[in-house]
Amino acid sequence: MTSSPLGSARFPVPLAWDVPPEAAAVSRARRAVVAILREWGVPLSEEALGEVELCAGEVIANAVEHTGGRCSVGVRWRDGRLRVEVADACALLARSAPEEESTRGRGLLLVEALAGSWGWHRRGAGKVVWFEYAAGVAADGSPSPTHGWGAARDLRQSGRVAS
């Protein structure tokens, strides 16, 4: 946390760190994303934080698995929006159509269904895959889970994502 010069306001400073190319590092990194959000006091429900953790894990795992190298994770909270970015050294986005019985290949479908928005762009010789969530308020005044729920329901109804 950074405090204003007068000490009257606190706001999160974007954080970034490298993740080594090992399976155990993926789970540590996704948990670190949620720990950072809790420390910052980001107004997301526990359910939304679980979705953020899932999306972060999928994007980080893709970077580690498909490049075999380090990736860099960045977390930012600004103007009511959370943005998680994962940079790696491969310029191509690993996105394939999974076979029906396969237990792999659905990570970006999950990110698409759960996050408010997501995308990717090239950076140098590699790329950055990002997703965002917006904090919202439900009718009862509590934080809403995410604004990606409509997409998730539509994907389940279409059969692209298992219920």
VOBA-1610 file (N, C-alpha, C; in pm, whole numbers, padded with zeros to 5 digits, always signed):
BEGIN
Met+00084-00118+00000Met+00000+00000+00000Met+00089+00124+00000Thr+00044+00223-00071Thr+00110+00352-00071Thr+00016+00452-00008Ser+00067+00540+00074Ser-00015+00643+00135Ser+00007+00775+00063Ser-00095+00858+00066Ser-00083+00991+00008Ser+00014+01073+00092Pro+00066+01183+00037Pro+00163+01265+00113Pro+00112+01309+00249Leu-00016+01334+00262Leu-00071+01377+00390Leu-00111+01259+00478Gly-00099+01138+00425Gly-00134+01020+00503Gly-00283+00998+00515Ser-00363+01070+00437Ser-00508+01061+00451Ser-00572+00960+00357Ala-00500+00910+00258Ala-00557+00814+00165Ala-00455+00705+00137Arg-00505+00584+00115Arg-00417+00472+00080Arg-00466+00413-00051Phe-00374+00371-00133Phe-00412+00311-00260Phe-00309+00206-00301Pro-00354+00102-00372Pro-00261-00004-00411Pro-00168+00038-00523Val-00047-00011-00516Val+00053+00010-00619Val+00059-00118-00702Pro+00056-00108-00835Pro+00063-00231-00916Pro+00185-00315-00877Leu+00165-00446-00873Leu+00272-00538-00838Leu+00299-00632-00954Ala+00423-00674-00969Ala+00459-00773-01070Ala+00573-00858-01015Trp+00575-00985-01054Trp+00681-01076-01012Trp+00696-01187-01115Asp+00813-01251-01113Asp+00840-01362-01203Asp+00797-01493-01139Val+00750-01584-01224Val+00709-01717-01182Val+00801-01817-01251Pro+00871-01901-01174Pro+00960-01999-01237Pro+00881-02107-01312Pro+00948-02174-01406Pro+00879-02274-01489Pro+00863-02409-01420Glu+00783-02412-01314Glu+00757-02537-01243Glu+00612-02538-01197Ala+00552-02656-01195Ala+00409-02670-01164Ala+00374-02611-01028Ala+00456-02634-00926Ala+00426-02584-00792Ala+00421-02432-00787Ala+00496-02367-00874Ala+00499-02221-00875Ala+00367-02162-00923Val+00294-02237-01006Val+00165-02188-01057Val+00066-02171-00942Ser+00053-02270-00856Ser-00043-02258-00745Ser-00001-02148-00647Arg+00130-02134-00624Arg+00175-02025-00536Arg+00141-01889-00597Ala+00159-01875-00727Ala+00133-01747-00793Ala-00016-01712-00792Arg-00102-01809-00818Arg-00246-01779-00819Arg-00295-01743-00679Arg-00242-01810-00578Arg-00278-01775-00440Arg-00224-01638-00403Ala-00108-01602-00455Ala-00049-01469-00428Ala-00137-01359-00485Val-00197-01383-00603Val-00287-01283-00662Val-00401-01252-00564Val-00464-01356-00511Val-00576-01336-00418Val-00528-01271-00288Ala-00412-01310-00237Ala-00358-01249-00114Ala-00335-01100-00134Ile-00286-01062-00250Ile-00264-00920-00281Ile-00397-00846-00281Leu-00498-00903-00344Leu-00629-00837-00350Leu-00689-00821-00211Arg-00671-00922-00127Arg-00721-00911+00011Arg-00646-00801+00087Glu-00515-00797+00069Glu-00434-00694+00136Glu-00477-00555+00092Trp-00506-00539-00036Trp-00549-00411-00089Trp-00693-00376-00050Gly-00770-00474-00003Gly-00910-00450+00030Gly-00997-00431-00094Val-00963-00499-00201Val-01042-00488-00325Val-01182-00541-00300Pro-01286-00465-00335Pro-01424-00503-00303Pro-01481-00609-00397Leu-01428-00732-00387Leu-01483-00845-00460Leu-01531-00949-00359Ser-01640-01017-00390Ser-01692-01120-00301Ser-01595-01237-00296Glu-01614-01325-00198Glu-01531-01445-00189Glu-01548-01531-00315Glu-01668-01535-00367Glu-01693-01611-00491Glu-01614-01550-00607Ala-01614-01420-00617Ala-01539-01352-00723Ala-01389-01374-00706Leu-01341-01368-00581Leu-01200-01394-00556Leu-01162-01535-00599Gly-01253-01631-00577Gly-01230-01767-00623Gly-01220-01774-00774Glu-01304-01697-00842Glu-01299-01694-00989Glu-01170-01629-01037Val-01129-01523-00971Val-01003-01458-01007Val-00888-01556-00990Glu-00889-01630-00879Glu-00784-01729-00855Glu-00783-01836-00965Leu-00901-01882-01004Leu-00911-01982-01111Leu-00857-01926-01242Cys-00900-01806-01278Cys-00853-01745-01404Cys-00702-01722-01401Ala-00652-01672-01289Ala-00507-01649-01278Ala-00433-01781-01293Gly-00481-01886-01228Gly-00417-02016-01239Gly-00414-02068-01381Glu-00523-02050-01454Glu-00529-02097-01592Glu-00431-02022-01681Val-00428-01891-01669Val-00341-01810-01755Val-00193-01833-01719Ile-00163-01842-01591Ile-00024-01868-01549Ile+00019-02008-01592Ala-00067-02107-01572Ala-00034-02244-01612Ala-00009-02253-01762Asn-00090-02185-01842Asn-00067-02185-01987Asn+00071-02130-02019Ala+00108-02020-01955Ala+00238-01959-01983Ala+00352-02053-01946Val+00344-02114-01829Val+00450-02203-01783Val+00456-02329-01869Glu+00340-02389-01893Glu+00336-02516-01965Glu+00374-02502-02112His+00324-02402-02179His+00344-02391-02323His+00476-02325-02363Thr+00542-02257-02269Thr+00671-02196-02302Thr+00787-02271-02240Gly+00761-02342-02130Gly+00868-02410-02060Gly+00964-02314-01991Gly+00926-02187-01985Gly+01012-02087-01925Gly+00938-02004-01821Arg+01007-01906-01769Arg+00948-01814-01671Arg+00838-01730-01736Cys+00749-01684-01651Cys+00652-01583-01694Cys+00651-01475-01587Ser+00590-01364-01619Ser+00580-01253-01526Ser+00432-01226-01502Val+00393-01213-01376Val+00254-01185-01339Val+00246-01043-01285Gly+00147-00968-01335Gly+00122-00833-01287Gly-00020-00819-01239Val-00040-00747-01130Val-00173-00724-01073Val-00190-00574-01053Arg-00304-00523-01101Arg-00334-00380-01090Arg-00479-00361-01049Trp-00503-00262-00964Trp-00640-00223-00925Trp-00650-00073-00947Arg-00738-00033-01039Arg-00752+00109-01069Arg-00893+00137-01116Asp-00952+00242-01064Asp-01084+00288-01106Asp-01189+00177-01102Gly-01186+00096-00996Gly-01286-00009-00979Gly-01265-00131-01067Arg-01148-00143-01129Arg-01120-00258-01216Arg-00992-00327-01172Leu-01000-00458-01166Leu-00884-00543-01140Leu-00832-00591-01274Arg-00702-00585-01295Arg-00640-00639-01416Arg-00524-00728-01375Val-00524-00850-01427Val-00415-00944-01407Val-00353-00968-01544Glu-00222-00953-01553Glu-00149-00974-01678Glu-00042-01080-01657Val-00028-01169-01756Val+00076-01271-01752Val+00155-01260-01882Ala+00283-01227-01869Ala+00370-01212-01985Ala+00462-01334-01996Asp+00480-01382-02119Asp+00572-01493-02140Asp+00652-01470-02268Ala+00740-01563-02302Ala+00832-01546-02414Ala+00782-01604-02545Cys+00660-01654-02551Cys+00606-01713-02673Cys+00508-01615-02737Ala+00526-01587-02866Ala+00442-01488-02934Ala+00304-01540-02971Leu+00282-01671-02964Leu+00154-01730-03005Leu+00066-01761-02884Leu-00064-01746-02903Leu-00160-01780-02799Leu-00195-01928-02813Ala-00176-02005-02706Ala-00207-02148-02708Ala-00357-02164-02688Arg-00427-02181-02797Arg-00573-02198-02788Arg-00612-02304-02889Ser-00657-02416-02838Ser-00696-02525-02926Ser-00837-02571-02891Ala-00898-02640-02984Ala-01030-02697-02959Ala-01009-02832-02891Pro-01048-02844-02764Pro-01024-02970-02692Pro-01115-03081-02744Glu-01063-03203-02741Glu-01147-03317-02774Glu-01251-03333-02665Glu-01366-03389-02700Glu-01477-03398-02607Glu-01440-03466-02476Glu-01364-03572-02478Glu-01328-03647-02357Glu-01201-03595-02290Ser-01134-03498-02350Ser-01009-03447-02296Ser-01033-03368-02168Thr-00938-03380-02076Thr-00947-03302-01952Thr-00864-03176-01962Arg-00809-03145-02078Arg-00722-03030-02099Arg-00777-02943-02211Gly-00724-02821-02219Gly-00756-02735-02331Gly-00875-02643-02313Arg-00925-02630-02191Arg-01042-02546-02169Arg-01014-02423-02083Gly-00888-02397-02053Gly-00852-02288-01964Gly-00898-02153-02011Leu-00873-02120-02138Leu-00914-01988-02187Leu-01066-01979-02202Leu-01134-02093-02223Leu-01281-02091-02222Leu-01331-02051-02083Leu-01266-02102-01979Leu-01303-02064-01842Leu-01278-01916-01818Val-01164-01868-01861Val-01132-01726-01844Val-01236-01641-01919Glu-01267-01680-02040Glu-01367-01608-02119Glu-01503-01606-02050Ala-01540-01719-01987Ala-01670-01731-01922Ala-01677-01653-01790Leu-01568-01648-01715Leu-01572-01592-01580Leu-01528-01447-01570Ala-01430-01408-01647Ala-01379-01271-01637Ala-01472-01174-01709Gly-01468-01049-01665Gly-01547-00947-01733Gly-01498-00923-01874Ser-01366-00928-01892Ser-01306-00915-02024Ser-01168-00979-02019Trp-01118-01017-02135Trp-00984-01074-02142Trp-00931-01054-02283Gly-00802-01071-02300Gly-00743-01060-02432Gly-00594-01087-02425Trp-00526-01059-02535Trp-00381-01076-02538Trp-00323-00984-02643His-00196-00954-02628His-00125-00875-02727His+00023-00914-02723Arg+00089-00891-02833Arg+00231-00921-02840Arg+00310-00816-02764Arg+00418-00861-02704Arg+00511-00770-02636Arg+00651-00823-02666Gly+00726-00747-02742Gly+00860-00791-02781Gly+00851-00923-02856Ala+00932-01020-02813Ala+00931-01152-02877Ala+00822-01242-02818Gly+00752-01195-02717Gly+00651-01277-02650Gly+00513-01215-02656Lys+00435-01240-02551Lys+00298-01189-02545Lys+00257-01164-02401Val+00146-01095-02386Val+00082-01072-02257Val-00063-01118-02270Val-00106-01206-02182Val-00246-01247-02173Val-00300-01180-02048Trp-00416-01114-02060Trp-00471-01039-01948Trp-00619-01071-01931Phe-00668-01048-01810Phe-00812-01052-01785Phe-00844-00946-01682Glu-00971-00901-01684Glu-01016-00797-01592Glu-01147-00836-01525Tyr-01165-00784-01406Tyr-01289-00791-01330Tyr-01323-00650-01286Ala-01449-00621-01279Ala-01493-00492-01226Ala-01568-00517-01096Ala-01543-00433-00998Ala-01619-00442-00874Ala-01757-00385-00900Gly-01856-00450-00846Gly-01993-00402-00862Gly-02067-00414-00731Val-02185-00365-00730Val-02266-00371-00610Val-02399-00437-00645Ala-02436-00538-00568Ala-02563-00607-00588Ala-02676-00522-00530Ala-02799-00563-00556Ala-02916-00489-00509Ala-02917-00474-00357Asp-02863-00572-00285Asp-02862-00564-00139Asp-02744-00483-00084Gly-02663-00423-00176Gly-02552-00340-00133Gly-02421-00415-00119Ser-02424-00548-00132Ser-02300-00626-00121Ser-02230-00629-00257Pro-02099-00652-00256Pro-02028-00659-00384Pro-02083-00773-00469Ser-02100-00748-00598Ser-02146-00854-00687Ser-02029-00942-00723Pro-02054-01069-00758Pro-01943-01159-00787Pro-01856-01107-00900Thr-01909-01093-01018Thr-01835-01038-01132Thr-01938-00993-01233His-01892-00927-01336His-01987-00897-01442His-01971-00994-01557Gly-01900-01105-01538Gly-01883-01206-01641Gly-01984-01320-01631Trp-02074-01313-01533Trp-02166-01424-01511Trp-02254-01454-01631Gly-02301-01354-01701Gly-02387-01380-01817Gly-02317-01467-01919Ala-02191-01438-01944Ala-02114-01518-02039Ala-02101-01661-01990Ala-02080-01679-01860Ala-02064-01813-01807Ala-02193-01893-01825Arg-02307-01832-01797Arg-02434-01903-01814Arg-02458-01937-01960Asp-02429-01843-02049Asp-02449-01868-02191Asp-02362-01983-02239Leu-02237-01991-02193Leu-02149-02101-02235Leu-02199-02234-02182Arg-02250-02238-02059Arg-02302-02364-02005Arg-02423-02409-02087Gln-02511-02316-02122Gln-02630-02351-02199Gln-02594-02400-02338Ser-02487-02347-02396Ser-02448-02386-02530Ser-02372-02519-02530Gly-02334-02569-02411Gly-02262-02695-02403Gly-02113-02680-02419Arg-02061-02555-02432Arg-01916-02535-02447Arg-01842-02552-02316Val-01912-02536-02202Val-01852-02553-02071Val-01944-02644-01990Ala-01886-02743-01924Ala-01967-02834-01843Ala-02021-02764-01722Ser-02141-02800-01679Ser-02201-02741-01559Ser-02148-02804-01435
//
